[in-house]
Every structure is written in structure tokens, then in C-alpha cells.
Amino acid sequence: MPVPVPRQRETPATESGQAVLHAAAPPIPIGAGVAQATPQTTALTLLVIEDDPAGGLTVPEILDADGHRIRVRTARNLTEAERLLTPDVHCILLDLSLPGSGTRAGIGITTTATTIATAPATATVEQQLAVLHQVLRLAPHHAVLVLTDEDDAERAAEAVRVGAQDFLFRDELDGRLLSRAIRYAVERKRADIAQYKLAESKLRAQENARLERGLLPTPLLEGSDLRFAARYRPGRSRALLGGDFYDTVRTPDGTVHAMIGDVCGHGPDEAALGVELRIAWRALTLAGLCGDDLLATLQEVLEVERPCEEIFATLCTVDIAPDGRRAGLCLAGHPAPLISRPGRRAQLLPYENSGPALGLLPRARWPRRQVELGGSWSLMLYTDGLIEGRIGEGKERLGQDGMVEMINRHLDRGLSGEALLEASVTEARRLNGGELTDDVAVVLLSRAEG
């Protein structure tokens, strides 16, 4: 026999399907992700799911020492529960008793959200918990309490295992116990969500490190007299690296090959595609491919590996002759590199007759242009994140001309190598009024003759 529970104090309903009870516990602190934060003076809400509000489960009176009211909403099925599950609901109380399993009326819910049915008394624990699985799918960020009979300890323990925060035995239920259970359930759910977010953050950091190793590798320049520097800064809209990538290798004949690229879009798929293109570029370059042949093969790789046909990638490749005085340049929809020489103003390399981005046109061609570098020089490759930042509060962008002027100012100050790249990215960010929207990757190759 159930112990008597205090009668509910009669108060007018505040909304359809909702009764108001006085509460007996201090206000429940609500964490982000469980429900929207509720001020101390705002009523708390408990959603009770049962099929017979008139003769089934009786929610005991809950008295709050401060006299705050707790609103109780009753849903007869999951369709009603979904409608009543507004952000101000803090906890769900679910009666697991099934019609036909004893003398007590409770809840019997089939695997659909719109009907209530009688379950056989011989139903397995898993069948009896079908309604709980549905509630957890319906309210993944809410605390859930289950109510069952004392002789159903196995089912109660299984309910906690599959996701409920706690269970209560019907014959032990009173206002004080329910108030404390709601408090603990909400706090436990908040802790679970915080732990999940922490694990998710650690996983994201690990993924970021793996992507960085794939997108931003160590250059292979052993035996070369060229100096290498690089900078990468992710855009403000992403926690992971984007689709920018670069690489530099020296082949056995002494030629130094460098490239920088950018996969359109942002996210793990684009970053993974960037890794694949970079690795393919390195493998093809070491195998002896160069210029148009290399880019045509990379386009085949992109067409096979991209998640959808709208994805494309821009690319800039440079192959520097063993003597370091000339280079071949190929552009696939990518901004032209910038070159600076002692005693001369920095300028963009020629970019006329460049080819389209990879993945846009089938059987496209990418002409290779011969460029004279001279004895001493610095060659800067970059992605469009550097030049697309805004200038001040207007809509004007830095652009390539603005970038050239910026680089010349830093060169006049005597900056070079790592310091030049750091100053350039920092100024682009300052001109933008904050972090740049897009990722920025910059590679600098330098040679000093004599």
C-alpha cells in the first residue's frame, strides 16, 4: 500500500494542462544546456507524463521555504509532452508503471508518440523502458526522473543506465523526497552536459592537432639555401582549422617546389580534403610531375574525394630552379604571389592567363609561366583570407594593392622572415577591427646571394 501523501493545495491553473503547486525546496540552480537560466523569483516547472491525470499518478505537494510556486504540467502522451516541453521546463517526471502489470494505473506508451496502449504484464524490461527511450530522444538536454514500484528495482536501475538521472519508488514518494530528487537530477544533468562538452572540447583539440599536422607540414628543404617561414591563423568563425594548406619540398635535382591552396567552405570535410590535396601534391611532386600535368592530376583527386560537386579549391604552385634565379608559376584561381628584392618595391608576380580553380571546369589547363627572380629575393605565397579583411568600419577590403602597400611599409622598417609575416597578419587583423573572418595562411621563401 502506498503511504499517504499530502493533498495538493488548490490553486488556479496558469495555462492549459498546467497546475500550480507551492514548492518546498530552495530554487533549483539551472545550468546552461539543461534549460534556460531562470531567475530566483521565477517559478520552476515540472513536466509529468502520465496517461490518466484524474486517477493515475498523484504528484505530492512540494513546499518551498521562500514560498515560490512550482508549475506542474501534465501530458497524457508524448505528443502533448513535446508541445509542453518549453525552455522553462526544468525536469521531467515519468511514471514507468504499465496498465495490466498490477492494480495501479500508470503509463503504457507504444513506440509511436501519438498513442497510448496497454502493455502485457509479461513485457520485458527493455519493452517497458521504450517510453523512456522516447522521452530521452525528445528532451536530450532535460533532467529526467522515473517513478516505479519498489519491486521493480531492476527496471529502475536499467532506467538510470539508459539515461535517466535518478529513480523514485512510488511508495516512498513525498514532497520532500521529490523536491530533493528534482534538485539532484537537474544538477546531475548539468554536470553530465558539462562533462560532455569538456570531452567534446578535448576531442576537437585533438582533431585540430591532427588536421594541423596534415595541412601545415614540415618543409622538406634539406640541401637548399632557401629560408622558409610560414604563418597560419584560423578565422574567427571556426574552432577547427579550415581548408587552407601549404607545402614545400626539394626534389633530387635541386628544384624547390612550393604551393599554397584553399578549399572553398569551412568545416571538417573541407579540412580533410585540404589534407588529401596537400599529400597528393607532395607525392606527385616527388614523383616528378610539375605544372599543368600536376594540377590536372590534382583536379582528378579533388573530383573523386570532394563531398559534393560544388566544392572547389584554388592553388598556387611555384617551382624554383636549382640556381635559385628563376621559377615556374602556375595559378589555379589563386591570388598571385608577391616578390620583393633588395632596393626595389615589392610587387605581385604576373598573373595574366592563369587557369581556373580546381574542380570548376573539366579538362581545364593551367599554363606555366617562367619568372625571373634574380640573385636575392623573398617570395610570399598567401591565401585570400589575408586580403579579404575589411579596412575600418566600411565595406572596403584590404585587397592585393593594400597588401602590397602594407608589405612595403614593413620592409621599409627592415622586417623580414618570421617578423615580416607576423607583422603583416597582425596589421591585417587590426585593420579589420578584430579577428579575420577567413583563415589566413602565408608562406615566405627567401634567398640571399653571396
For each residue, the residues with C-beta under 8 A, 3 or more apart:
1: 171
2: 5 170 171 173
3: 171 172 173 174
4:
5: 2 58 60 61 173 174 175
6: 60 61 174 175
7: 61
8: 19 21 58 59 60 61
9: 21 22 61
10:
11: 19 20 21 22 69
12: 20
13: 16 17 18 19 20
14: 18 20 71
15: 18 73
16: 13
17: 13 73 74 75 80 84
18: 13 14 15 45 71 72 73 74 84
19: 8 11 13 71 72 74
20: 11 12 13 14 43 69 70 71 72
21: 8 9 11 59 61 62 69 70 71 72
22: 9 11 61 62 63 64 67 68 69 70
23: 44 62 63 64 68 69 70 179
24: 61 62 63 64 65 175 176 179
25: 28 62 64 65 176 179 180 182 183
26: 64 65 66 183
27: 38 40 44 64 66 68
28: 25 44 90 91 182 183 186 187
29: 186 187 190
30: 34 35 36 37 38 90 186 190
31: 34 186 187 189 190 193 194
32: 37 190 193
33: 141 190 193 194 197
34: 30 31 90 141 142 143 186 189 190 193
35: 30 38 87 88 89 90 141 142
36: 30 87 88
37: 30 32
38: 27 30 35 42 44 88 90
39: 42
40: 27
41: 68
42: 38 39 88
43: 20 68 69 70 71
44: 23 27 28 38 68 70 71 90
45: 18 70 71 72 73 86 88 89 90
46: 59 70 71 72 73 89 90 91 92 93 182
47: 72 73 74 75 81 84 85 89 91 92 93
48: 57 59 72 73 74 75 92 93 95
49: 74 75 77 78 81 92 93 94 95 107 131 135
50: 53 56 57 74 75 76 95 106 107
51: 56 76 77 105 106 107 108 109 116
52: 55 56 76 105
53: 50 56 57 74 76
54:
55: 52 105
56: 50 51 52 53 95 105 106 107
57: 48 50 53 95 106 147
58: 5 8
59: 8 21 46 48 62 72 93 178
60: 5 6 8 173 174 175 178
61: 5 6 7 8 9 21 22 24 175
62: 21 22 23 24 25 59 70 175 178 179
63: 22 23 24 175
64: 22 23 24 25 26 27 67 68 69 70
65: 24 25 26
66: 26 27
67: 22 64
68: 22 23 27 41 43 44 64
69: 11 20 21 22 23 43 64
70: 20 21 22 23 43 44 45 46 62 64
71: 14 18 19 20 21 43 44 45 46
72: 18 19 20 21 45 46 47 48 59
73: 15 17 18 45 46 47 48 84 89
74: 17 18 19 47 48 49 50 53
75: 17 47 48 49 50 78 80 81 83 84
76: 50 51 52 53 80 116
77: 49 51 80 81 109 113 114 115 116
78: 49 75 81 82 109 113 114 131 134 135 138
79: 82 83 113 114
80: 17 75 76 77 83 84
81: 47 49 75 77 78 84 85 92 135 138
82: 78 79 85 113 138
83: 75 79 80
84: 17 18 47 73 75 80 81 89
85: 47 81 82 89 92 138 139 142
86: 45 89
87: 35 36
88: 35 36 38 42 45
89: 35 45 46 47 73 84 85 86 92 139 142
90: 28 30 34 35 38 44 45 46 142 143 182 186
91: 28 46 47 142 143 144 145 182 185 186
92: 46 47 48 49 81 85 89 135 139 142 143 144 145
93: 46 47 48 49 59 145 146 147 178
94: 49 107 131 132 135 144 145 146 147 164
95: 48 49 50 56 57 106 107 146 147 148
96: 106 107 128 129 131 132 146 147 148 152 155 156 159
97: 101 102 104 105 106 107 147 148 149 170
98: 101 106 107 108 118 119 121 123 128
99: 105 106 108 118 119
100: 108 118 119 120 121
101: 97 98 106 119 121 123
102: 97 121 149
103:
104: 97 149 170
105: 51 52 55 56 97 99
106: 50 51 56 57 95 96 97 98 99 101
107: 49 50 51 56 94 95 96 97 98 116 131
108: 51 98 99 100 116 117 118 119
109: 51 77 78 115 116 117 130 131 134
110: 115 116 117 130
111: 130 134
112: 115
113: 77 78 79 82 134 138
114: 77 78 79
115: 77 109 110 112
116: 51 76 77 107 108 109 110
117: 108 109 110
118: 98 99 100 108
119: 98 99 100 101 108 123 127 128
120: 100 123
121: 98 100 101 102
122:
123: 98 101 119 120 127 128
124: 127 128
125: 128 129 154 155 158
126: 129 130 158
127: 119 123 124 130
128: 96 98 119 123 124 125 155
129: 96 125 126 132 133 155 158 159 162
130: 109 110 111 126 127 133 134
131: 49 78 94 96 107 109 134 135
132: 94 96 129 135 136 144 146 159 162 163 164
133: 129 130 136 137 162
134: 78 109 111 113 130 131 137 138
135: 49 78 81 92 94 131 132 138 139 144
136: 132 133 139 140 144 162 163 164
137: 133 134 140
138: 78 81 82 85 113 134 135
139: 85 89 92 135 136 142 144
140: 136 137
141: 33 34 35 189 193
142: 34 35 85 89 90 91 92 139 189
143: 34 90 91 92 165 182 185 186 188 189
144: 91 92 94 132 135 136 139 163 164 165 185 189
145: 91 92 93 94 164 165 166 167 168 181 182 185
146: 93 94 95 96 132 156 159 160 164 166 167 168
147: 57 93 94 95 96 97 167 168 169 170 173
148: 95 96 97 152 155 156 159 167 168 169 170
149: 97 102 104 152 169 170 171
150: 153 169 170 171 172
151:
152: 96 148 149 155 156
153: 150 156 157
154: 125 157 158
155: 96 125 128 129 148 152 158 159
156: 96 146 148 152 153 159 160 167 169
157: 153 154 160 161 167
158: 125 126 129 154 155 161 162
159: 96 129 132 146 148 155 156 162 163 164 167
160: 146 156 157 163 164 165 166 167
161: 157 158
162: 129 132 133 136 158 159
163: 132 136 144 159 160
164: 94 132 136 144 145 146 159 160 167
165: 143 144 145 160 184 185 186 188 189 192
166: 145 146 160 181 184 185 188
167: 145 146 147 148 156 157 159 160 164
168: 145 146 147 148 172 173 177 178 181
169: 147 148 149 150 156 172 173
170: 2 97 104 147 148 149 150 173
171: 1 2 3 149 150
172: 3 150 168 169 177
173: 2 3 5 60 147 168 169 170 177 178
174: 3 5 6 60 177 178
175: 5 6 24 60 61 62 63 178 179
176: 24 25 179 180
177: 168 172 173 174 180 181
178: 59 60 62 93 168 173 174 175 181 182
179: 23 24 25 62 175 176 182 183
180: 25 176 177 183 184
181: 145 166 168 177 178 184 185
182: 25 28 46 90 91 143 145 178 179 185 186
183: 25 26 28 179 180 186 187
184: 165 166 180 181 187 188
185: 91 143 144 145 165 166 181 182 188 189
186: 28 29 30 31 34 90 91 143 165 182 183 189 190
187: 28 29 31 183 184 190 191
188: 143 165 166 184 185 191 192
189: 31 34 141 142 143 144 165 185 186 192 193
190: 29 30 31 32 33 34 186 187 193 194
191: 187 188 194 195
192: 165 188 189 195 196
193: 31 32 33 34 141 189 190 196 197
194: 31 33 190 191 197 198
195: 191 192 198 199
196: 192 193 199 200
197: 33 193 194 200 201
198: 194 195 201 202
199: 195 196 202 203
200: 196 197 203 204
201: 197 198 204 205
202: 198 199 205 206
203: 199 200 206 207
204: 200 201 207 208 239 240
205: 201 202 208 209
206: 202 203 209 210
207: 203 204 210 211 240 268
208: 204 205 211 212 239 240 241
209: 205 206 212 213
210: 206 207 213 214
211: 207 208 214 215 240 241 268 271 272 275
212: 208 209 215 216 232 241
213: 209 210 216 217
214: 210 211 217 245 274 275 278 279
215: 211 212 232 241 244 245 246 271 274 275 278
216: 212 213 230 232 245 246 441
217: 213 214 247 278 282
218:
219: 228 247 248 249
220: 248 249 250
221: 224 226 228 248 249 250 256
222: 250
223: 250 254
224: 221 250 254 256
225: 324 447
226: 221 256 320 324 445 446 447
227: 417 445 446 447 448
228: 219 221 248 443 444 445
229: 417 418 420 421 443 444 446
230: 216 246 421 441 442 443 444
231: 418 421 422 425 440 441 442
232: 212 215 216 241 244 439 440 441 442
233: 385 425 429 436 439 440
234: 238 240 241 242 439
235: 238 242 266 385 435 436 437 438 439 440
236: 434 435 436 437
237: 266 437
238: 234 235 241 242 266 267 439
239: 204 208
240: 204 207 208 211 234 267 268 271
241: 208 211 212 215 232 234 238 244 271 439
242: 234 235 238 263 266 267 270 271 274 438 439
243: 262 263 264 265 266 270 271 273 274 313 439
244: 215 232 241 260 261 262 263 274 383 385 439 440 441
245: 214 215 216 260 261 262 263 274 275 277 278 441
246: 215 216 230 258 259 260 261 278 381 441 443
247: 217 219 258 259 278 281 282
248: 219 220 221 228 256 257 258 259 443 445
249: 219 220 221 256 257 282 285 286
250: 220 221 222 223 224 254 255 256 257
251: 254 255 257 285 286 288
252:
253: 322
254: 223 224 250 251 322
255: 250 251 319 320 321 322
256: 221 224 226 248 249 250 319 320 324 445
257: 248 249 250 251 285 290 317 318 319 320
258: 246 247 248 317 318 319 320 379 381 443 445
259: 246 247 248 281 315 316 317 318 381
260: 244 245 246 315 316 334 381 382 383 441 443
261: 244 245 246 274 277 278 281 313 314 315 316 334 383
262: 243 244 245 274 313 314 315 334 383 384 385 439 441
263: 242 243 244 245 270 271 273 274 277 311 312 313
264: 243 270 310 311 312 313 314 357
265: 243 269 270 311
266: 235 237 238 242 243 270 439
267: 238 240 242 270 271
268: 207 211 240 271 272
269: 265 272 273 307
270: 242 243 263 264 265 266 267 273 274 311
271: 211 215 240 241 242 243 263 267 268 274 275
272: 211 268 269 275 276
273: 243 263 269 270 276 277 302 305 306 307 311 313
274: 214 215 242 243 244 245 261 262 263 270 271 277 278 313
275: 211 214 215 245 271 272 278 279
276: 272 273 279 280 301 305
277: 245 261 263 273 274 280 281 298 301 302 313 315 358
278: 214 215 217 245 246 247 261 274 275 281 282
279: 214 275 276 282 283
280: 276 277 283 284 297 298 301
281: 247 259 261 277 278 284 285 294 298 317
282: 217 247 249 278 279 285 286
283: 279 280 286 287
284: 280 281 287 289 294 297 298
285: 249 251 257 281 282 288 289 290 294
286: 249 251 282 283
287: 283 284
288: 251 285
289: 284 285 293 294 297
290: 257 285 293 294 319 328 368
291: 294 295 317 319 328 330 366 368
292: 295 296 330 365 366 367 368
293: 289 290 296 297
294: 281 284 285 289 290 291 297 298 317 330
295: 291 292 298 299 315 317 330 332 355 358 366
296: 292 293 299 300 364 365 366
297: 280 284 289 293 294 300 301
298: 277 280 281 284 294 295 301 302 315 358
299: 295 296 302 303 358 359 364
300: 296 297 303 304
301: 276 277 280 297 298 304 305
302: 273 277 298 299 305 306 311 312 313 358 359
303: 299 300 306 359
304: 300 301
305: 273 276 301 302
306: 273 302 303 309 311 359
307: 269 273 311
308: 311
309: 306 359
310: 264
311: 263 264 265 270 273 302 306 307 308 359
312: 263 264 302 333 357 358 359 360
313: 243 261 262 263 264 273 274 277 302 332 357 358 359
314: 261 262 264 332 333 334 357 358 384
315: 259 260 261 262 277 295 298 330 331 332 333 334 357 358
316: 259 260 261 329 330 331 332 334 335 336 337 381
317: 257 258 259 281 291 294 295 329 330
318: 257 258 259 327 328 329 330 337 379 381 445
319: 255 256 257 258 290 291 327 328
320: 226 255 256 257 258 324 326 327 373 379 445
321: 255 324 325 326 327
322: 253 254 255
323: 326
324: 225 226 256 320 321 373 375 447 449
325: 321 372 373 374 375
326: 320 321 323 370 371 372 373
327: 318 319 320 321 370 371 373 379
328: 290 291 318 319 368 369 370 371
329: 316 317 318 336 337 349 350 368 369 370 371
330: 291 292 294 295 315 316 317 318 354 355 366 367 368 369
331: 315 316 334 335 336 351 354 355 366
332: 295 313 314 315 316 354 355 356 357 358 366
333: 312 314 315 354 355 356 357 358 360
334: 260 261 262 314 315 316 331 354 357 383 384
335: 316 331 351 382 383 384 387 400
336: 316 329 331 348 349 350 351 354 400
337: 316 318 329 348 349 379 380 381 382
338: 346 347 348 349 379 380 382 403 404 407
339: 346 347 348 349 371 373 377 378 379 380
340: 344 345 346 347 377 378 380 407 408 411
341: 344 374 376 377 378
342: 376
343:
344: 340 341 347
345: 340 408
346: 338 339 340 404 407 408 411
347: 338 339 340 344 404
348: 336 337 338 339 351 400 404
349: 329 336 337 338 339 371
350: 329 336 369 371
351: 331 335 336 348 354
352:
353: 367 369
354: 330 331 332 333 334 336 351 366 367
355: 295 330 331 332 333 364 365 366 367
356: 332 333 360 361 364
357: 264 312 313 314 315 332 333 334 360
358: 277 295 298 299 302 312 313 314 315 332 333
359: 299 302 303 306 309 311 312 313
360: 312 333 356 357 364
361: 356 364
362:
363:
364: 296 299 355 356 360 361
365: 292 296 355
366: 291 292 295 296 330 331 332 354 355
367: 292 330 353 354 355
368: 290 291 292 328 329 330
369: 328 329 330 350 353
370: 326 327 328 329
371: 326 327 328 329 339 349 350
372: 325 326
373: 320 324 325 326 327 339 377 379 447
374: 325 341 377
375: 324 325 447 449 450
376: 341 342 447 448 449 450
377: 339 340 341 373 374 446 447
378: 339 340 341 416 420 444 445 446 447
379: 258 318 320 327 337 338 339 373 444 445 446
380: 337 338 339 340 407 421 442 443 444
381: 246 258 259 260 316 318 337 442 443 444 445
382: 260 335 337 338 386 387 403 440 441 442 443
383: 244 260 261 262 334 335 386 438 439 440 441 442
384: 262 314 334 335 387 388 438
385: 233 235 244 262 388 389 436 437 438 439 440 441
386: 382 383 389 398 403 424 425 428 436 440 442
387: 335 382 384 397 398 399 400 402 403
388: 384 385 397 398 436 437 438
389: 385 386 397 398 428 429 431 432 436 437
390: 393 394 395 396 397 398 431 432 433
391: 394 396 397 398 402 431 432
392: 396 431 433
393: 390 433
394: 390 391
395: 390
396: 390 391 392
397: 387 388 389 390 391 402
398: 386 387 388 389 390 391 402 403 406 428 431 432
399: 387 402 403
400: 335 336 348 387 403 404
401: 404 405
402: 387 391 397 398 399 405 406
403: 338 382 386 387 398 399 400 406 407 424 428
404: 338 346 347 348 400 401 407 408
405: 401 402 408 409
406: 398 402 403 409 410 424 427 428
407: 338 340 346 380 403 404 410 411 420 424
408: 340 345 346 404 405 411 412
409: 405 406 412 413
410: 406 407 413 415 420 423 424 427
411: 340 346 407 408 414 415 416 420
412: 408 409
413: 409 410 423
414: 411
415: 410 411 419 420 423
416: 378 411 419 420 446
417: 227 229 420 421 444 446
418: 229 231 421 422
419: 415 416 422 423
420: 229 378 407 410 411 415 416 417 423 424 444
421: 229 230 231 380 417 418 424 425 442 444
422: 231 418 419 425 426
423: 410 413 415 419 420 426 427
424: 386 403 406 407 410 420 421 427 428 442
425: 231 233 386 421 422 428 429 440 442
426: 422 423 429 430
427: 406 410 423 424 430 431
428: 386 389 398 403 406 424 425 431 432 436 440
429: 233 389 425 426 432 434 435 436
430: 426 427 433
431: 389 390 391 392 398 427 428
432: 389 390 391 398 428 429 435 436 437
433: 390 392 393 430
434: 236 429
435: 235 236 429 432
436: 233 235 236 385 386 388 389 428 429 432 439 440
437: 235 236 237 385 388 389 432
438: 235 242 383 384 385 388
439: 232 233 234 235 238 241 242 243 244 262 266 383 385 436
440: 231 232 233 235 244 382 383 385 386 425 428 436
441: 216 230 231 232 244 245 246 260 262 382 383 385
442: 230 231 232 380 381 382 383 386 421 424 425
443: 228 229 230 246 248 258 260 380 381 382
444: 228 229 230 378 379 380 381 417 420 421
445: 226 227 228 248 256 258 318 320 378 379 381
446: 226 227 229 377 378 379 416 417
447: 225 226 227 324 373 375 376 377 378
448: 227 376
449: 324 375 376
450: 375 376
